[in-house]
Amino acid sequence: MGEKTRLSRLKILKEIAELLNKGTDMNGVLSEVLKNLLSVTGLQTGWIFLIDGEGEYHLAAHENLPPALLFNKCEPMCTGGCWCINRYIDARLDKATNIIECKRLEDAMQYDWGETNGLTHHATVPLKAGEEKFGLLNIGSPNKTHFDTEELALLESVALQIGTALKRIKLTQKEQELALTAERNRLARDLHDSVNQLLFSVSLTARGGEEMTDHQGVKETFSYIQDLAQEALNEMRALIWQLRPRGLENGLGSALLSYGQMLGLKLEMKVKGIINLPGSVEEAIWRIGQEALANCKKHSRQEKANLFFTVTEKEVTLEISDKGCGFHYDEDKELPSLGLKSMKDRTDSLKGKFFIKSAHGKGTKIRIRIPI
């Protein structure tokens, strides 16, 4: 490698490092990294798979894919297995290496998904930071069937930078989640110590005023103020529960049971498996459960509800149902309320499945399934 080429590559590596250190939208950053990498190497095509601990992958970035791999909105890149991902999952792939052939390209040619533009092989590099793995960087070019040692070393350097950036972003997100929890706790304390106490004082004052007067109209006014203050107190307590659930430290099932009791619901709860969930999953199920139980209380016209947990090694299922008045639900149409949309969005954000079944006079059943 000439001195000029070496300096050019060092410059690109520096630019990539700066890009990764500044970026927080990782998908956008990865696309820019691929462009820079292909520019310095003179190679044509690249793509990045991010892979979770369960082996589920998604195409996070790609550059100059041939038509065969772009077929049907990148379907060949988003479904099915391949040799590089299989080797990554079973820990046989731990450094930059040549892949003899690409199964996705073979499938594309077999099923006639379009032109491959001469691309048949690619190099693949795991994205790592220490012992933690995040996915794969794949690079190829038409009619190129082998990568030399210097090329693989360059790819490995870039992959290390990407892995380190992914680790940083993951830690930053965790810190943000902790900060958000702390802020919720602070807000809950403030509401309890200020607004909650003021409403309680209003209720006591109204009761005293009612007892001190003989005027019927004034009595009714004070009674109405009492009712309003009590209703506001109940809403405030529910809000404080949502911000800082008492009992969550004793487990998710216990917290939802207590929340249902606070709403005035008689809950029948059954649990199958041990509820020991990742923080993000526990948070999502807690919020979804709150919303579902609140809907039971507000809309079902029943005082009873059923809550079932099923936990396996791979997923958690939460089902909440009532035998109330129900509503007309058409799965082909948009969800009818903001609360239901919120539950579905939380489920979708964790790659889960959201189901709802309801009909007039036949109650409502909500079931969510989230991988863990």
Stockholm file with secondary structure:
# STOCKHOLM 1.0

chainA/1-372         MGEKTRLSRLKILKEIAELLNKGTDMNGVLSEVLKNLLSVTGLQTGWIFLIDGEGEYHLAAHENLPPALLFNKCEPMCTGGCWCINRYIDARLDKATNIIECKRLEDAMQYDWGETNGLTHHATVPLKAGEEKFGLLNIGSPNKTHFDTEELALLESVALQIGTALKRIKLTQKEQELALTAERNRLARDLHDSVNQLLFSVSLTARGGEEMTDHQGVKETFSYIQDLAQEALNEMRALIWQLRPRGLENGLGSALLSYGQMLGLKLEMKVKGIINLPGSVEEAIWRIGQEALANCKKHSRQEKANLFFTVTEKEVTLEISDKGCGFHYDEDKELPSLGLKSMKDRTDSLKGKFFIKSAHGKGTKIRIRIPI
#=GR chainA/1-372 SS CCHHHHHHHHHHHHHHHHHHHHCSCHHHHHHHHHHHHHHHHCCCEEEEEEECTTSCEEEEEEESCCHHHHHHHHHHHHSSCCHHHHHHHTTCCCSCEEESCCHHHHHHHHTTCSCCTTCCCEEEEEEEETTEEEEEEEEECTTCCCCCHHHHHHHHHHHHHHHHHHHHHHHHHHHHHHHHHHHHHHHHHHHHHTHHHHHHHHHHHHHHHHHHCCCHHHHHHHHHHHHHHHHHHHHHHHHHHHHSCTTGGGCHHHHHHHHHHHHTCEEEEEEESCCCCCHHHHHHHHHHHHHHHHHHHHHSCCSEEEEEEEECSSEEEEEEEECSCCCCCCTTSCCSSHHHHHHHHHHHHTTCEEEEEECTTSCEEEEEEEEC
#=GC SS_cons         CCHHHHHHHHHHHHHHHHHHHHCSCHHHHHHHHHHHHHHHHCCCEEEEEEECTTSCEEEEEEESCCHHHHHHHHHHHHSSCCHHHHHHHTTCCCSCEEESCCHHHHHHHHTTCSCCTTCCCEEEEEEEETTEEEEEEEEECTTCCCCCHHHHHHHHHHHHHHHHHHHHHHHHHHHHHHHHHHHHHHHHHHHHHTHHHHHHHHHHHHHHHHHHCCCHHHHHHHHHHHHHHHHHHHHHHHHHHHHSCTTGGGCHHHHHHHHHHHHTCEEEEEEESCCCCCHHHHHHHHHHHHHHHHHHHHHSCCSEEEEEEEECSSEEEEEEEECSCCCCCCTTSCCSSHHHHHHHHHHHHTTCEEEEEECTTSCEEEEEEEEC
//
